[in-house]
């Protein structure tokens, strides 16, 4: 089936507040063995509802970089470092060990955890952290991030969020379409917007507080910016024709977007503070799906100005675009990696649409996925994974894959379709 690029599929419906279920479908060979002991409870009354150790272990396992030890295989369950007999864990061939406990503290908890190098018998990390019932999962994700960074040498991305579109129902009358946000592990889903009309193209602001998106309410595509915490929203573009593909500048002050108000679809940049609108491209072709470079100096976008959809790069202030992709007859929906050294794209190959990784230093492309209809790639904040939308059993699901192609996950909801993911930035 011949597909124009994503913007032209403006009627893609994307379903209401169901949590995502994550299934790890492939892991990296040579994953590091680590034992995360269930965290203890050293207080009277009921222990925390959240199993902190289980959340930490699940985070590390789904990264694909760690092989966690099952509870049933643990020879002991120490809660503090002084209780650890390293010989036990060496016999189980564990490289690292995590112990921890929760203690009542005021209206919440004090969480203590320690990370040990088993073979050296040394403590690598030891922290006390305050938390409360509402934030316990976030605290566990923070612990997993610290462990990941200490061992791997790169920041973790467990304590982050993902925005996506869900849809249930096949007609406008019974359709339930929602823009949702959840933790990166699929928990704590929240509906930001719900509608019977299509919602599209969610994009996180750099501060993680706002989402730009396209809504078809009143039968007219318009771009909105909505505060995730207060619900306040502002319409920023509702011109005649196409208003689509919003993308935030790294400083959070501007939005790149596709507008057709002056004829053909072109790339524009809107200043959110001053309200000015600058036209970046001006061509008789279709220019769409812009994304910013990490330094804010450039934009990549999809254009058929060469006859087929390909990726081009242009200065954020305008100028002559430069073509970046030459492999294959269809490349679209590009987004820069956090370090600016590569692009994730949707590429057509072997009769399907797959996620490719373009090396910007030499133009080579590595095809990472093997689906028939993979699209909407978005990098994790640490650049280690790419989340994307795909089809499984005729149903829209999300998937994630490591940038080396070895670690794979599937994320699905209980009913309906889920698509168009955008991974939120890490907010300090």
C-alpha positions, -999 to 999 in steps of 0.1 A, spaced: 0 0 0 14 33 -10 14 58 20 19 95 18 37 106 50 21 109 84 6 144 83 -15 135 53 -31 107 73 -48 134 94 -78 112 101 -58 85 118 -78 78 150 -58 72 177 -86 52 234 -95 64 270 -74 58 305 -61 23 304 -26 16 316 0 2 293 12 -34 297 49 -40 290 61 -72 276 99 -77 271 102 -96 238 140 -95 236 170 -87 258 206 -80 253 230 -109 254 255 -105 282 230 -86 304 245 -78 339 233 -101 367 218 -82 396 198 -92 427 173 -66 439 162 -78 473 125 -70 483 127 -39 504 120 -44 541 96 -25 564 110 -14 598 79 1 614 46 -6 630 14 -5 610 9 -14 574 39 -13 551 38 7 519 14 -4 492 41 -2 465 66 -30 464 97 -8 460 122 -35 453 99 -51 426 96 -17 408 133 -12 408 140 -48 396 113 -45 368 128 -11 357 163 -26 354 151 -57 337 131 -39 310 161 -18 301 175 -51 287 209 -42 303 203 -63 334 193 -98 343 175 -98 376 173 -127 401 139 -142 409 128 -139 445 125 -177 447 162 -181 439 174 -158 466 192 -175 494 186 -147 519 168 -114 520 189 -88 538 175 -53 543 208 -35 551 244 -39 541 255 -52 575 233 -83 569 249 -92 535 270 -123 532 287 -117 498 297 -154 495 260 -162 490 256 -139 461 290 -148 445 278 -185 445 247 -173 426 269 -155 401 254 -121 408 276 -91 399 256 -66 419 232 -65 449 206 -40 460 191 -39 495 167 -14 510 140 -7 535 112 17 543 107 34 576 78 56 588 87 93 587 61 120 596 33 117 570 54 96 547 84 73 546 121 74 546 136 50 520 171 37 524 188 17 497 224 4 491 241 -9 459 270 -33 463 296 -48 440 293 -84 450 328 -96 439 346 -66 455 323 -66 485 321 -29 483 292 -4 486 288 17 454 258 37 464 239 44 497 211 69 500 183 80 523 153 94 505 120 109 518 88 99 500 50 96 505 23 72 495 16 91 463 52 93 451 65 59 461 66 46 425 85 77 414 110 72 442 115 36 431 121 49 395 146 74 409 165 46 427 166 25 394 179 56 376 207 60 401 216 23 399 215 23 361 238 54 359 263 40 384 267 7 366 261 17 330 277 51 331 247 68 315 216 85 330 186 63 334 152 72 320 129 52 343 115 82 362 100 97 330 66 98 313 51 90 279 23 107 261 2 88 235 -31 87 218 -57 60 225 -88 52 206 -118 29 209 -148 26 186 -150 27 148 -174 56 141 -175 92 152 -206 85 173 -191 57 194 -155 67 192 -136 74 225 -103 92 217 -80 104 243 -46 120 248 -31 102 278 1 105 299 16 76 319 48 68 337 73 52 313 65 18 328 28 22 319 15 30 354 -5 60 366 -23 68 333 -40 101 332 -63 114 305 -53 149 294 -80 154 267 -108 132 256 -130 136 225 -152 120 198 -130 138 172 -95 129 162 -66 140 184 -30 138 170 6 146 173 13 150 211 46 168 218 61 174 252 75 208 262 111 207 274 100 215 310 76 185 310 47 207 320 29 212 287 18 192 257 11 206 222 -13 185 201 -37 187 172 -75 185 178 -102 182 151 -130 196 173 -154 217 152 -142 197 122 -111 220 119 -76 208 127 -61 232 153 -30 232 174 -34 236 212 -9 238 240 -22 224 273 -8 224 308 -6 188 321 -11 198 357 -37 225 356 -56 216 324 -54 251 311 -51 252 273 -44 277 246 -52 275 209 -21 286 191 -29 279 154 -62 275 136 -56 288 101 -75 277 71 -63 243 59 -37 222 76 -25 230 112 -3 201 122 29 185 136 37 208 165 73 205 178 89 224 207 122 242 205 147 232 231 142 264 250 104 260 251 97 294 236 88 284 200 68 258 182 76 245 147 45 235 128 31 227 94 6 252 80 -10 254 46 -26 288 50 -5 303 23 -9 275 -2 11 243 0 21 229 34 52 245 47 72 247 79 66 277 102 79 287 136 56 304 161 69 325 190 48 316 220 58 348 239 55 374 212 30 356 189 51 362 158 50 335 130 80 330 107 78 309 75 109 287 73 103 268 40 86 281 9 82 254 -18 55 240 -41 61 206 -25 47 193 8 70 201 38 59 187 71 69 169 104 96 193 116 117 186 146 144 206 163 181 198 168 191 196 204 209 230 202 179 246 186 198 258 156 183 235 130 151 218 119 147 184 102 115 179 82 99 156 56 95 168 21 87 153 -13 105 181 -31 128 155 -47 98 134 -59 96 111 -29 93 117 8 128 123 22 144 140 52 158 175 49 176 198 73 173 236 74 185 264 97 159 273 123 159 308 109 153 297 73 176 293 43 183 266 18 174 230 30 199 202 27 188 166 20 199 141 46 185 107 35 193 90 3 188 53 12 154 40 0 125 58 -17 106 67 15 120 83 47 98 104 70 90 115 106 126 122 116 136 131 152 171 139 165 188 118 191 195 137 224 232 140 215 223 152 179 245 126 163 217 105 147 181 106 135 153 81 141 131 79 109 103 59 94 117 42 64 101 19 38 120 -13 32 112 -49 23 75 -40 17 70 -25 52 74 7 71 101 4 98 121 25 122 156 33 110 186 50 127 205 74 105 241 82 114 245 119 106 283 118 103 282 94 73 245 91 62 243 54 68 211 39 81 205 9 104 170 -6 102 160 -14 138 125 -29 135 108 -56 115 71 -46 116 48 -39 86 36 -5 99 60 10 124 59 48 128 61 78 152 96 72 167 106 91 198 139 88 218 141 82 255 157 112 272 190 93 276 190 82 240 192 45 248 157 35 235 133 45 209 95 42 215 73 39 184 38 29 172 32 -4 154 4 -29 146 0 -63 163 -30 -85 154 -46 -56 136 -44 -35 168 -23 -4 174 3 -9 201 34 8 212 68 -8 212 103 2 222 137 -8 209 173 -1 220 193 20 196 215 -10 189 184 -31 180 190 -58 206 164 -49 234 128 -50 224 95 -43 243 58 -43 235 34 -19 253 -3 -24 248 -36 -13 264 -64 -37 275 -87 -25 247 -86 -3 217 -56 11 199 -27 31 212 -4 52 189 17 83 184 39 81 215 62 110 226 87 103 254 88 132 279 121 148 288 138 141 321 129 170 344 154 178 371 
